[in-house]
Amino acid sequence: MSEEFTPIPKMLLSRSDYVLPALYQWMLENDGEPQLVVNTIMEGVFAPPNLINPDGNITYNLSPNAITGLEFSGGYVSFYARFNGQNTHVTFPTMSVLYIFDRVSRVSEQVNTIELQQWTINNGGSKQVQTNNEPPAKQSGKSFLKLVK
């Protein structure tokens, strides 16, 4: 992993640090094509500006034929991918990942919520000003993802 990023202290590792590698491996073992939806507003997220969706998210294809050198380590996801013909090192905190999904089976799992990300930012996960110490409200359990045929 790049030396420019300091690993997150162990006490700050989130559930996503454990869930992401497990779901990624499961998807590969079932002949899937793992994809990650990442919130680019979070500090420490690399994203080519021309590939960021209007909602501020970017989707990365983590299939072994699309990337090399994938690592889940120290609270970060790191890999090499080609953008505009250039081999580029991509890295971002696992906390910035909203979803992991399999493009083949259409299985998806919400990893973090926007509310949890904002709570993390407000409680020392970023240089932004703290607004409150309340944990994020629980979600209703309904997903806003739609099945696209």
Secondary structure, 3 states (H helix, E strand, C coil): CCCCCCCCCHHHCCCHHHHHHHHHHHHHHCCCCEEEEEECCCCCCCCCHHHCCCCCEEEEECCCCCEEEEEEECCEEEEEEEECCEEEEEEEEHHHEEEEEECCCCCEEECCCHHHHHHHHHHHHCCCCCCCCCCCCCCCCCCCCCCCC
